[in-house]
């Protein structure tokens, strides 16, 4: 096995180091306002990223450019950025576990959140919109992978390893059971009593 290749290369250094207000939509669709101090615009596996210090997170972050809603210049001056921007937040290692997932073709964009994901099986053209892709990827932990699969419920299914499949099934079952537990004022899932 070989080590994961680094393919991040700064392509556009910023001429100004002033913090910039940024509105960003994450992979789930949540929109947040942040202040960032840009280091570089980089490309990795066909996607473009803004690498910057995020004041909200208090650390460096990679922002996919296709998820940036807007970015505006500011008059405030920030400290000089580092000479070498950091690599992506997750940098796969040789000994990281590998997972296999099935992803609905119309939701294939979720694979962008799996650095190093490789589609291993494509659907045939006659399978329609409900067709599933198979992909493998290294992950930092199977716990993270389980959260990734559960966040994509309905569009992402675990295939391997068996430990991931079992963890996802257990957590999904626990979530469904929690919906049936009594909640103040009634049972989960019941319609509230109509007033009057």
Secondary structure, DSSP 8 states (H G I E B T S, - for coil): --------EEEEE-S----EEEEEE-TTS-EEEEEEEEEEEEEETTEEEEEEEETTTTEEEEEEGGGEEEEE--S-------SS----S----TTSEEEEEEEEGGGGGGGGGSTT-EEEE---GGG-TT-EEEEEEEES-HHHHHHHHHHTTTTEEEEE-HHHHHHHHHHHHHHHHHHHSEETTEETT-------
